[in-house]
């Protein structure tokens, strides 16, 4: 058998194997998205996540479920559970499969790790838990420093801890499209930009800079069309003018509005990658 024929057969089998693997990952991701809709139900969300972790054989997906469990713990104000789950959390399988760097493959999980969980800790007013959480992330600084999600997460940390410029320089870089030195998935850039606008709006309100606030207003209004955006602004304590007139029942309804994982959120932004 000729070498070229052998190579063709090998490539065919490799492509079949790869497609099967990708199909399994897609099914798992859809299942996780479905489970996220149950986040408001404390008993159900932990039951489902525990079952998924017990049945999972892929270390990366086990890590993904563990990340969500940490987030669910602080979402439901279960501080002891948060610390317990944080101790168990192993994110190394999200970083490498033993041969290749896989951070970009699981950027949605790093979104929760570097942005969603700290934002919820800020909302919960748990500085001690936040300090322990950042201790957990510290060993990964060099590994993650070239990724946009990490840079935005560290800027957000300045905001939460009222340090330096509150992360303003990084938010403006995102707002103006000056982030070419970082690695990121294009389908997440709209979410990152809207989050940057939310932080800029927060800074503007703190510093009574109404010009800056008005500049960000169209983007954060667009952000609130998603459950993620509504939740994010609430956690930052930013209330849009029309929301001030809403009744408590409408606000409660908004809290129950859940999106799928952030990788599916790119349609909710008006900001362009090229801006």
Secondary structure, 3 states (H helix, E strand, C coil): CCHHHHHHHHHHHHHHHHHHHHHHHHHHHHHHHHHHCCCCCHHHHHHHHHHHHHHCCCHHHHHHHHHHHHHHHHHCCCHHHHHHHHHHCCCHHHHECCCCECCHHHHHHHHHHHHHHHHHHHHCCCHHHHHHHHHHHHCCHHHHCCEHHHHHHHHHHHHHCCCCCCCHHHHHHHHCCCCCCCECCHHHHHHHHHHHHHHHHHHHHHCCCHHHHHHHHHHHHHHCCCHHHHHHHHHHCCCCHHHHHCCHHHHHHHHCCCCCCHHHCHHHCCCCCCC
